[in-house]
């Protein structure tokens, strides 16, 4: 009975370590991101960022950061022509 409990604990410990490794070493860093920074009056910083072949506008200013898909995204326009 003691051997069975020992195997259970080792298996549980291995599963736990594997889960932690997957969480911390996921697919982060594989996304290519290019940005073009702009500075607006009032201290707002605007960046046009390309993520997964789409353009997004990111606005950094004050206490908040937010973003949105760019309405005239050149990649979406090319895809819709096909």
Secondary structure, DSSP 4 states (H G I P E B T S, - for coil): -HHHHHHHHHHHHHHHHHHHHHHHTSSTT-S-EEEEEEE-TTS-EEEEEEESS-EEEEEEETTEEEEEE-TT-HHHHHHHH-
